[in-house]
Each structure stands twice: as C-alpha cells, then as structure tokens.
Amino acid sequence: MVRIPLSPPVIHPISFERRPLWSVMIPVYNNIEFIEEAMKSVLYQNISKEEMEIEVIDDASTDGDVKALVERVGKGRITYFRQPFNAGSLINFETCINRSKGHLVHILHADDKVRNGYYKTIGDLFKEYPEAGAAYCRFCYIDEKGEKIFNHSAESSTSGILDNWLLRIAEKQRIQYVAITVKRKVYEQLGAFYELTYGEDWEMWVRIARHYAVAYSPEILADYRKHTTSISGKKFLNGDYLSDLTRAMEMIQGHLPEEQRKHVLDKSKKFYAHYALKTARQLWNTLHNENIVRISIKKGLLMHKDFSMFYKIAKIYLKIYLKRK
C-alpha cells in the first residue's frame, strides 16, 4: 500500500437512513500516555451515542494495548479499529474519514483534547451558518504535561463567517486539527489529505476555503499539544518541516486567484523563514545541538533573507558561542 498518496484520496459517500450528527475519529499511533485524556475529553461532554459516534483508529501502535485502554475507558461507548499494519498518518486519516458515519467529522489526534462546550459551540455555528463547510474555534498550545504554553491569537473578536479567509489561511497555517470540524460531504467532494506528512492539514484548510465559507468562534475550546515525540516534532529536529512547508506553499498556489499568488507566496516565505529562526532558537535552548540549529537556519535562509533575520541569526550564534566557553 502507498503510504503517501500523491492525489487526494477518495472519500466515499454514505447513505444510512439514520446517521449521527457527529463523528469523533481519534487517529492513534503510539503516544499511549495521552490517549485516555483525549477520549475522556469527549466523553465528558455527555453526548448520546445516537448523536455522536466516537472511534479510535489505531495505526498498529507498538507501545501498549490500545484496544484494552479503549475498552476500559470507553466502556462500550467508544469503538476501536486497528490497521492490519502501520499504514502511515495520511492513510490513517483517510481511514478515519471513510469510516465516519456522521454529518460532521472531527479528527481528534490522540495527544490533543477538547474542552467542555466544543461540540455545542461548533454545532451551533453550523446551524447558524449552513453555508459553512467547516467550523473551528480558538485554541491553546499545551506541553507534554498539559500545561499551557500560550493561546493562539484570535482570528475575530466575534463568532461568524471569516472574511477574506482564503487569502488569510493561504499565508500561513492558522488552524490545528483539534480545533476544526468539517462536514463529511466536503471531504466527499474534495478528498482527503495527501502528499505531505507535515503541512498536509494547511493545504486542506486552504482547499476547503477555496470552495466553502468557514465559520469561527473566538472561544478557546481545544488544546493542541506540542512535543518533540510527535511526527511534527521529529521533523523539526531534521529540518524536514521546512521542506514540507515549502511544498505546501507550492500546492496552495493552485488554490488562489492568479493575481494573488506571488503576493501570498512572498508573505508565506517571509513568515516561515522567521519561524525557522524562532524554531532554531527554541531547539538550541532545549537540546543544545548545533547541527540541528544550523539546519533550521540554512533552510530558513533559502526561503527569505532580510536584515532582521541576520540580526536574529547573530544572536543565536552568540548564545552558542557563550555556551562553548
């Protein structure tokens, strides 16, 4: 089986007479220490089985008995599916969506969690704005221990359809999986995630914005966990995240009006070049590994160069020099 599809995987329509409104699909690959918290964050919302299905989709984890954990925590309320072999994140996401039965699909990564009120608030957005293909909320970044790192900045001070959203989301990634729910029929029309294993969601949110309105709530109702053991965390260590982001920018160009493409691309490259330096500084503070730092700096400079970048680079290397002494 191909682990990384080169075109959007097909999502097959379903025609059940009685369908739940919600499908909360929890893709899992290892990170077993976080799965219970993710499941409980959904169960605490106390939504009936008729209204919401909850399923864990295990990509052949090796760090524990995920099925037993689901049975213990879910007590029959959460179903379990295991891939016959490790298929990779993109195939697992496709499986999540194709197995979903609800009208609204929430892909909740096993190391993230929702806060009470998430499903009520997002559901109300879809009711009030039926033209929306997706709806999402403001979210908080947390660490491995669940401690707050920072809150993501608000896109709007009020709930509603986001203005000029296609161009705004095309400039940089502004959403995490945990915070967004997508209508299943949107995935059926547009297909699933493809080609990238970092930044694949950014391309998807742009793809959706090209075809549909997107609704938003400024309430912080989701928590996204940042840690170095995640797929994205490993890509930060070898610099592959910047290669994937560069490819994502190229893919996103095809979703934009021709006259806006260069302007958006220039802004994206500048943002992520500076982001690379911010990441390099954080990696140095955490790991004190000069080679990892150099990789992020080098790839950032390939995207964009300006005076402030060289100033930031000088500060990073000064820190490295002082550490050597």
N, C-alpha and C positions, 0 to 999 in steps of 0.2 A: 504493500500500500504506500502511496505517496504521502509523506509526512507534511510537506509544504505545498499545498495546491497553488498553481500558477494563475488560476482564474477563480472567481467567486464560486464556491461550492453551492450546488442547488439545494434549496430548502423546499421540501415537498408540501403542497397544500394538504390540509386535513379537512374532513367533513363530518366529524362526530356531531350527532344531534345535540348532545349535552356536553358542553365543554366548560372547564373552569375559566374564570376571568384571568387568573394569574398562573404563570408557570415560573417558579423559582428554581433555576437549574444551577447546581453547585459543582463546577468542574474541580476535580481534585487530582493533584499529583504530588505525593508526599506532603510535607508540612503538616503531618497529622496532629501536631500540637495545637493548631489553630482551628481545626475543623469543627470541634464541638462548639466553640464560641460563635462561629458563623451560623451553624444550624440553630442554636438557641436564640440568636438574634432575630431569626424569622419566626420561630415557634412562639416567642414571647408576644408577638403581635396578635396571636389568638384568632387567626382567620381559618374558617372551616375548610375541610377537605373538598367540599363541593365548589368552593370559591377559589381555592388555591391548591395546586399541586406543588410538592417540594420533592426534588430528586437530587441525589448525589451521583455524579458521573465520574467514576474513578478510572484514571488513565494508567491502570496497572501499577499502582503505588507499591513501593517496596519497604516502607519504613514503619509499617504497622498494619493491623487488621482493621481496615476502614469499614468493612461491612459490619463487623461486630460493634464498632463505635456508632454507626448509623442506627443499628437495631437498638442499642442501649439508650441513646439519646432520643431517637425519633419515636420509639415505642409503637411502630407501625404507621406513624403519621408521615414519615419520610421514606421514600423508596430508594433503592440502590441499584445501580448498573455499573458493571465493570467491563472495561475494554478487554478483549482477549489478549492483547499485547499493548505495549506502550506505543500509542499512535501519534503522540505529539500534541501540543496545545491547540493548533488550528483544527485538527481533525476532532479533537475532544470538544471544541466549541461548536463545530458543525453538528456533532452528535447531540449536544445539549439542545440545540435549536430544533433539529429534526425529531427528537424525542418529545419535545414540549407539546402539550395539548391546549394550553391556554391561549387567550387572545393577546395577552401582554406577557412578554418574555423578559425576565430579569436574570442575567448571568451574574451570579454572586460568587466571586472567587473565594476559595476556602479559607484564605488568610485575611479576608475582609469581613465587615459586618455592617448591618443596618441598625439604625436607631428606631425606637418606637415612633410610629407615625409615618414611616417612609411610605408604606403601601397605601395608606389612606390619602396622603398628600399627593402622591403621584397619580393615584386613581382619580382623584378629584380634578387634576389637571387634564387628564384625557377626557373626562366628562365635559368640562367647561370648554375645551378646545379640541373638538373632534377632528379637526383638520391636522392635528399634530401626529407625526409618525413616530415620535419619540418624546419622552419627557425625562428631565433629570433635575437633581437638586444640588445645592452647595454641599461640600463635603469637607471632612477633616483628615489630615495626614496623621497617622499614628505610628509608633515604633513597634518593635518586636514584643515589648511588654504591654502594649496597648496604651501607652502614654501619648498624650497629644504632642505633636511636633509643631504644626501650625494649621490654621484654617485656610482652605482655598479661597481666593478672593471672589466676591460676588459678581456675577455677570449682570445682575439687575437688582435694584432695591425692592422690586415688586414682582409678584408672580405673573406669568403670562407668556405669550409667544415672543421669542427673542428676535429683535430687529437686526437686519443685516447679518444674519447668523452665518451664512455660507462663507462670507469673506473673513469673519472673525474666527471661526473654527479652523479655517484653512491656514491661518497664520501660525498657529501653534496648538498643541494638544491642550485642551481645557477641561476634559472630562475623564473620569476613571469608570471602569466597568460597574463598580459597586453603586454608583450614583445614578445610572441611567437604565431606563426600561424602554423597550422597543416593541411596537406592535408586531405580532408574528407575520401578518400579511406584508409588512415592509421587508422583512427578511425573505419572504417568499418571492417578492418582486426583485429584490436587489442581490440576493445571495448572501453567503456567509463571509467570514474573514479569510484572507488569503495572502500568500507570498511572503509576508513578514512575520517574525515572531516577537518583534518589538516595534511598536508603532502601527501594528495592524488595526488596532482599535481607532487610532486617529484617522486613518484612511476611511474606516467605516463610518465614523460620525460625520465626516465631510460628505461621503457618498449619500448618507441619509439627508443631510442638509440641502444637498443639490435637488432632491426630489420632494421633500416634505418640510413643513413647518416643524419647529422644535419648541416644546413648552418647558418652562423653568420655574423652580421655586428657590428663593434665597435662603430657605430654612436649611440648617445643617442637619441632615438626616442619615448620613452614611459616613463610614470610616474606612479609609484606604490605608493599608499597612505597607510601609516602606521597610525593606530589609534586604540584606545582601545575599540571602539564600534563595530568593525568588529568581525566576527566569530573567527578569529585567535586571535584578541585582548582579547576576553573573555577567550579563552583557556590559554592565558599567565597568567591570573590572578589566575587560579586554578591549574596550572601546567599540565593540560591535554595535552598541546602541546608536552611535553617531552614523555608522554606515547604514543602519536600518532607517534612521530618521531621514537621511539624505534620499534614500529610495522612496520613502513615504512622500516626501515633498514632490518628487517627480510624478508619482502616481496621482497625487492631489491636483497637480496642474490640469489633468484631464477632466476634472470636475468643475473647473472655473471658466467664466467667460474669458475669451482670448485676450481682451484688452486689460484684464486684471491680473493675468498670470505673472508677469515679470515683477510687478509691484509686490504681490503677495509672496513670491519666492524670495525676493531680496529681504523682506521683513522676516521671513522664516529663518533664512540662513543667518541673519544677524542675531536673532533671538537665540538660536541653538548654538551658535559659536560662543556667545557669552555664557550660555548654560553649560557648555563644555568646561569652561574655566571655573565656574562655580562648582561643578562636579569634581574637577581636578583638586580644588582646594579641600572639598569635603573628604575625598578619598585620601589625601595626604594626612589630614587631621585624624582620620580613623585608622589607616593602615600603615602610614609612613613608608610607602613603597614608591620609589622614584620612577620606576619604569611604568607603572600604572598611570601615574600623574602625567608623564611625558606623552603617553598615547592619547589621552584626552586633549591635551594642549595641541598636539600636532594635528589631530583630526578637526579640532575646532578652528584652527587657522586655515585649513583647507576650505572651510565654509565661508569665512568672512574675516577681514582684518580691519582694525581701526586703532587709533592711538590708545583709547581706553583699554583695549584688550592687551596691548603690550605692557601697559602700566600694571594691569592685574597679573599678568604672567611674571613680571619682575617681582611683585610682592610674594607670589607663590615660591619662586626660586630663592628669594631671600629667606623664607621660612625653612626651606630645605637646607640652605647653607648654614643657618644658625643651628639646625638640628645636628648637623655633622660635627660641629665644633665641640 
